[in-house]
């Protein structure tokens, strides 16, 4: 009897632990491969005296970055064509329109269900904006916004 209970608990954890959101309906706009074009970085935004901006490009960074969204609810991050990370997608938000980016809608994704590993930004047809993290993680006083185009 104990073995049966343990087996049922294990199976239920497997099915609950593998939750992911498929890219159906409006979310299907994300499906496909996205190529990094540039990143705008604002450094020391808390102190206007020392604040500066920088723009990073594939040519200045000597590398390229890609994001691949799969219909089955996974995302792969690559550098130079080599996969470096892969996660399940669990949406915490999608579809709000942006007042300062006409035609774009917002997305917020908890990668692998984590509330600390989040992919968020805006999307419009062939343009993807990623706020923070990939491909250039933010420092404590930095803000990064990366721009991707559909391949």
N, C-alpha and C positions, 0 to 999 in steps of 0.2 A: 504494500500500500504506500509506504514512504517513497519508494522508487517512482510510482505512478504520479504522486503529488509533485515530486521534484521534476519529473519529466514535463508535466503540464505547466509548471512555473517557468521552466527553461524555454519551452516553446512559446509561451505568451510573451516573454521578454524578447525573444528573437523577432517576433512579428511587430511588437510595439517599438523596439529599438531600431527597426529598419524603416521607419516612417520617412517618406519623402513626398514632395509635391511634384506631380508630373506637370510638364509644360503644355497644358491644354488651354483652349480658348484664347483670351487676350494675352496670357503669359507665353503663348507660342512665339510671340515676337522675339523672344530671347534666343530661340533655337538657332544654333549655328556657331561658326567660328568668328571671333572678333580679334582684330589686330590692333595693337597699341600704336597710337599716332604721337601723342605727347602727354606730358604731365605738367600742370601748373602747381608750383609749390610756394606757399607763403610761410616764411620762417620768422619766428619771434613775433607773431601777430599780437601778443599781449603787450608788447612794448614798442609803440610807434617809432621811438627814437632809433631802435636797432632793427626794425622790421625791414625785410627785403623779399623780393619775389625772384623766382628762378623758373625757367622752363626747361624741362628735360625731354630730349628727343632720342629715338633709337640710335641716331648717328653719334650723338654726344655721349651716350651711355654704352656704346659698342655692343648692344644686344637688342633683341626684340622680345615682346611678350604677347601671348595669345590667351584668350579665354574661349573655351568650348562649352556651350550649353547643350545638353542632350535632352531629348524629349522625355526620356524616362525619369527625369528629375535629378540629374547629376550635373556637376560642373567640373571642368578640368582647367587648371592653370598651367601654362607652359612658358618656358623661357628658351628662346632660340630654337623652338620647335620640339623641345624635350619636356614632357610632363613633369611638373615639380610637385603638384598637389591635386587632390581630387576630393570632392565633398558631395554629400547628399544635400538637396535643396529643400528647405522648409521656409515658406514665405511668412513673414510677419506683416507684410504690407505690399500692396500692388495696385496701381491704377489711378492714384491721385494725380490730377493734372498740376503742372508747375506754372505758377503765375509769372515767373521770370524767365521761363524757357518755353515759349509757345510751342504746342504740338508734342511736347515730351510728357511722359508719365513716370511716376516714381516707382521704385521697387525697393524692398528691404527683405533680405534673405538671411536667415540664421543657418549658417553652414554646419551641417551635421547636427542641427538642432541646438547648437550652442548659442548662448546669448552674448558671448564675448567675441566670437568669430562671425562677423557680420559683413555681408556684401550689400552695399546700398548705393543708390544713385538714380539716374534717369535714363530713359530709352525712348528713341524715336526712329522708326523704320531701320535705317542703316547706321545710326549713331548711338553709341553706348557711353554713358558717363559714369565713372566709378569714383565715389567720394571716399577718401581714406584708403589705406592699406595697399591693395594690389594695383600696380606692380611696385609702388614705392610706399612703404609703411610710413606713417606719420610719426614724428617725434613728439615729445610732450607739448612743445609750443609751435608745432607745424600744422599746416592744413594742406592736404594734397587733393587734387582733382585730376583724374586721368581720363583721357579721351581715346575711344576705340572706334574703329569702323568695321562694318561687316565685310568679311573676306568673300 
